[in-house]
């Protein structure tokens, strides 16, 4: 077919409302609205003739805005994603071919973006949330009813009473270091929860508790937690605000200052729980030289070897998160911990099943979780 004949052919198709190529505009699935997905039959040069200069995508909407160009298309393109659209408004798209002496519309289609309330491609996530919520309610109910629930013994937490008792017998203080991160860190949140339980036990024994802080926000939280813990056991007179203080925001300045406090005050028990970085070995080695019982814990893999080497007990990874539940046995927290354990077991089982089925050549099971 010559260029002239092909151009006339396309013109006739457009004039009669037909399309030279298959073209569809659909609402983008599984999104929050405001977008359309355009799909068309790839245009090959051999099909349109060598004289085509360029291909363009144009859009018209019903808001009165002039027709505008959305993109330059390459031969072989077949999709386009248009976003930042108005939900419920109808948009008209045209694919144009530019010839040396004329412009021809190869295809025209319309579409309207809309909001999807549910993402059907994440059904597996939905059922996972429902399952976890059911486990959470189930275990919380049984914990509140007084049913005993098994929690794996953690040596470092079993030694908390021993460490505080030793400090009491020796007439020496306890030092609690909540890490050097901010309250935005999960490890710091877990640490201040453990601090509440340590403060209660220290208050019961009447033992002085020192909490040096690197972050002023963490200091304020620690002060309130210790004060409330003393109030709960009926010993508000033991709270000394000056024992929970801000040192410095400098990482190694903080490490040097706390090391100096250890050497001067000689605490009988050191708790290093939270997020630590390069200063971890400085603090733990200094405490080790003073002869104190040291219980450390962090979720930082890089610092765990230093704590394991220089401390008496070390909480590894998620043991830090479970510590407050382990010490307090509060029903709501206990139910949450047990639900998480069962959910993790379920995920591991699904991974194992999916692996075995994939080895056997079945991909449908794994595809359901994509």
C-alpha positions in Angstrom: 0.0 0.0 0.0 1.4 3.4 -1.0 1.6 6.3 1.5 -1.3 8.2 -0.3 -3.6 5.1 -0.2 -2.7 4.3 3.4 -3.4 7.9 4.5 -6.8 7.9 2.7 -7.6 4.5 4.3 -6.8 5.9 7.8 -8.9 9.0 7.1 -11.9 6.9 6.1 -11.5 4.9 9.3 -11.4 8.0 11.5 -14.3 9.6 9.6 -16.5 6.6 10.1 -15.6 6.4 13.8 -13.5 3.3 13.5 -10.0 2.9 14.9 -6.9 1.9 12.9 -5.5 0.1 15.9 -7.0 -1.5 19.0 -7.0 1.1 21.9 -8.6 0.9 25.3 -8.5 3.2 28.4 -9.3 1.5 31.7 -9.4 2.7 35.3 -6.2 1.6 37.0 -7.0 -1.3 39.3 -6.2 -1.5 43.0 -5.4 2.3 43.4 -6.8 5.3 45.2 -8.3 6.8 42.1 -6.9 9.6 40.0 -5.3 7.5 37.3 -6.0 5.7 34.0 -4.1 2.9 32.2 -3.9 3.1 28.4 -3.3 0.0 26.3 -3.1 -0.3 22.6 -1.8 -2.5 19.8 1.9 -1.7 19.2 2.3 0.3 16.1 5.0 -1.1 13.8 6.7 1.0 11.1 5.9 -1.6 8.5 2.2 -1.3 9.4 1.9 2.5 9.2 4.4 3.1 6.4 7.9 4.4 6.5 6.7 8.0 6.0 5.3 8.4 9.5 7.4 11.1 11.3 6.2 10.6 14.8 3.4 9.3 17.1 1.8 11.3 19.9 -0.7 10.8 22.6 -3.2 13.6 23.3 -5.9 14.1 26.0 -9.1 16.0 26.1 -11.3 16.3 29.2 -14.8 17.8 29.9 -13.6 20.7 32.0 -13.1 23.0 29.1 -9.3 22.7 29.1 -7.8 22.7 25.6 -6.6 19.4 24.0 -3.1 18.8 25.2 -0.3 16.4 24.4 0.5 13.8 27.0 3.5 12.1 25.5 5.6 11.3 22.5 5.2 7.6 21.6 7.8 5.3 20.2 7.1 2.6 17.7 6.6 -0.5 19.7 5.1 1.3 22.8 1.8 -0.3 24.0 1.0 1.2 27.4 0.8 4.5 29.2 0.0 5.4 32.7 -1.8 8.7 33.2 -2.2 10.1 36.8 -3.2 13.1 38.8 -6.6 13.0 37.2 -10.0 13.9 38.7 -12.1 11.0 39.8 -15.4 10.8 38.0 -14.4 13.0 35.1 -14.4 11.5 31.6 -11.2 11.8 29.6 -10.7 11.2 25.8 -7.4 10.1 24.5 -6.2 10.0 20.9 -3.1 8.5 19.3 -1.9 10.6 16.3 0.4 9.8 13.5 2.3 12.7 11.9 2.9 12.4 8.2 4.9 14.9 6.1 1.7 16.6 4.8 -1.1 15.5 7.2 -1.9 14.3 10.7 -4.0 11.3 11.2 -5.7 9.9 14.3 -5.0 6.2 14.5 -7.1 5.5 17.6 -9.5 7.2 20.0 -10.8 5.9 23.4 -12.4 7.2 26.6 -12.0 6.4 30.3 -13.1 7.6 33.8 -10.9 7.2 36.9 -12.5 6.1 40.1 -11.6 5.2 43.7 -11.3 1.5 44.6 -12.3 0.7 48.2 -10.5 -2.7 48.2 -7.3 -4.0 46.7 -8.2 -7.4 45.5 -4.6 -8.2 44.8 -3.9 -8.2 48.5 -6.5 -10.6 49.8 -3.8 -12.7 51.4 -2.8 -9.6 53.5 -6.4 -9.1 54.5 -6.8 -12.7 55.8 -3.4 -12.4 57.5 -4.6 -9.3 59.4 -7.9 -11.0 60.4 -6.0 -14.1 61.6 -3.5 -12.0 63.7 -6.4 -10.0 65.2 -8.2 -13.2 66.2 -5.0 -14.5 67.8 -4.5 -11.2 69.6 -8.0 -11.2 71.1 -7.9 -14.9 71.9 -4.6 -14.8 73.9 -5.5 -11.5 75.6 -8.8 -13.0 76.8 -7.0 -16.0 78.3 -4.3 -13.9 79.8 -6.9 -11.7 81.5 -8.7 -14.7 82.8 -5.7 -15.8 84.7 -4.5 -18.6 82.5 -0.8 -19.3 82.7 1.0 -18.9 79.4 4.4 -20.3 78.7 7.2 -17.8 77.8 10.6 -19.1 77.1 13.0 -18.5 80.0 15.4 -15.7 79.3 18.5 -15.8 81.5 19.2 -12.1 81.4 15.8 -11.2 82.7 15.8 -13.9 85.4 19.0 -12.2 86.7 17.3 -8.8 87.1 16.3 -9.6 90.7 19.7 -10.9 91.4 21.4 -7.8 90.1 19.2 -5.4 92.1 19.4 -7.6 95.2 23.2 -7.5 95.0 23.3 -3.7 94.7 21.0 -3.5 97.7 23.1 -5.8 99.9 26.3 -3.8 98.9 24.6 -0.5 99.5 25.5 0.7 96.0 23.4 2.2 93.2 22.0 0.8 90.0 22.9 2.4 86.7 20.4 2.1 83.8 21.6 3.3 80.4 18.7 3.4 77.8 20.9 3.6 74.8 21.9 6.7 72.8 19.1 6.9 70.3 15.9 9.0 70.3 12.3 8.0 71.3 11.6 7.3 67.6 13.7 4.2 67.9 11.9 0.9 68.7 14.8 -0.2 70.8 14.5 2.9 73.0 10.8 2.4 73.4 11.4 -1.2 74.6 14.1 0.1 76.9 12.0 2.6 78.7 9.3 -0.1 79.2 11.9 -2.3 80.9 13.0 0.7 82.9 9.6 0.9 84.5 9.9 -2.7 85.8 13.5 -2.2 87.0 12.4 1.0 88.8 9.6 -0.9 90.6 12.0 -3.5 91.8 14.6 -1.0 92.8 11.9 0.9 94.7 10.8 -2.2 96.5 14.3 -2.7 97.7 14.9 1.0 98.4 18.0 1.0 96.0 19.2 4.2 94.3 18.6 4.2 90.5 20.7 6.4 88.2 19.7 7.0 84.6 22.1 9.1 82.5 20.6 10.2 79.1 22.0 11.3 75.8 18.7 12.6 74.4 16.7 15.2 76.4 13.3 13.8 75.2 14.3 10.3 76.4 15.4 11.9 79.7 11.9 13.5 80.2 10.2 10.2 79.4 12.5 8.3 81.8 11.8 10.8 84.6 8.0 10.3 84.2 8.3 6.5 84.0 10.5 6.2 87.1 8.3 8.6 89.1 5.1 6.7 88.1 6.8 3.4 89.0 7.6 4.6 92.5 4.0 5.9 92.9 2.6 2.5 91.9 4.5 0.7 94.6 3.7 3.4 97.2 7.2 4.9 97.5 7.0 8.3 95.9 9.6 9.6 98.4 12.3 7.5 96.7 12.1 9.5 93.5 15.1 11.8 93.0 14.9 13.8 89.8 18.6 14.6 89.8 19.4 10.9 89.4 17.7 10.9 86.0 19.7 13.5 84.1 20.9 14.7 80.7 24.6 14.3 80.0 25.5 15.5 76.4 24.3 14.8 72.9 27.9 14.0 71.8 28.2 10.3 71.3 31.7 9.8 72.7 31.3 12.7 75.1 28.4 10.7 76.5 30.4 7.5 76.7 33.3 9.3 78.4 31.0 10.9 81.0 29.1 7.7 81.8 32.4 5.8 82.1 33.6 8.4 84.6 30.4 8.1 86.6 30.8 4.3 86.7 34.4 4.7 88.1 33.3 7.3 90.7 29.9 5.9 91.9 30.8 2.2 91.5 27.3 0.9 90.8 26.8 -2.7 91.6 24.5 -3.4 88.6 24.6 -1.9 85.1 21.7 -2.2 82.7 22.6 -1.3 79.1 19.4 -1.7 77.2 18.5 0.1 74.0 20.2 1.2 70.8 24.0 1.4 70.9 26.7 2.1 68.4 30.5 2.4 68.6 30.4 3.4 72.2 29.0 0.1 73.4 32.3 -1.5 74.1 33.6 1.6 76.0 30.6 1.5 78.3 30.5 -2.3 78.9 34.3 -2.6 79.4 34.3 0.2 81.9 31.5 -1.4 83.8 33.2 -4.8 83.6 36.4 -3.3 85.3 34.3 -2.0 88.2 33.0 -5.5 89.0 29.3 -4.7 88.4 26.8 -7.3 87.2 25.9 -6.2 83.7 22.8 -7.0 81.8 22.8 -5.7 78.2 20.4 -5.9 75.3 20.1 -4.4 71.8 18.7 -5.2 68.4 21.9 -3.9 66.7 23.6 -7.0 65.3 26.9 -5.2 65.1 27.1 -4.4 68.8 25.9 -7.8 70.2 29.4 -9.4 70.1 30.8 -6.7 72.3 28.0 -7.1 74.9 28.2 -10.9 74.8 31.9 -10.6 75.5 32.0 -8.0 78.2 28.6 -8.4 80.0 27.2 -11.2 82.2 23.9 -11.5 80.4 22.8 -10.3 76.9 19.3 -9.9 75.4 19.6 -10.7 71.7 17.3 -9.0 69.2 13.6 -9.5 69.9 14.3 -10.6 73.5 14.7 -6.9 74.2 11.1 -6.3 72.9 9.7 -9.2 75.0 11.5 -8.1 78.2 8.9 -5.8 79.5 6.2 -8.5 79.0 8.5 -11.0 80.7 8.9 -8.9 83.8 5.5 -7.4 84.1 3.2 -10.3 82.9 0.6 -7.6 82.0 -2.3 -9.4 80.2 -2.6 -7.1 77.3 1.1 -7.2 76.5 1.3 -11.0 77.2 -1.6 -11.6 74.7 0.2 -9.5 72.1 3.4 -11.4 72.6 1.8 -14.8 72.2 -0.1 -13.7 69.2 3.1 -12.5 67.5 4.8 -15.8 68.2 2.0 -17.8 66.6 1.8 -15.4 63.7 5.6 -15.8 63.1 5.1 -19.6 63.3 2.4 -19.4 60.7 4.5 -17.3 58.3 7.4 -19.7 58.6 5.1 -22.6 57.9 3.7 -20.8 54.8 7.3 -20.1 53.6 8.2 -23.8 54.0 5.0 -25.0 52.2 5.6 -22.5 49.4 9.2 -23.5 49.0 8.3 -27.2 48.8 5.5 -26.6 46.3 7.8 -24.4 44.1 10.4 -27.1 44.1 7.6 -29.5 42.9 6.7 -27.1 40.1 3.5 -25.6 41.6 3.6 -21.8 41.4 0.0 -21.0 42.2 0.4 -21.1 46.0 3.3 -18.6 45.9 1.5 -16.4 43.4 -1.4 -15.9 45.8 0.9 -14.0 48.1 2.4 -11.6 45.6 
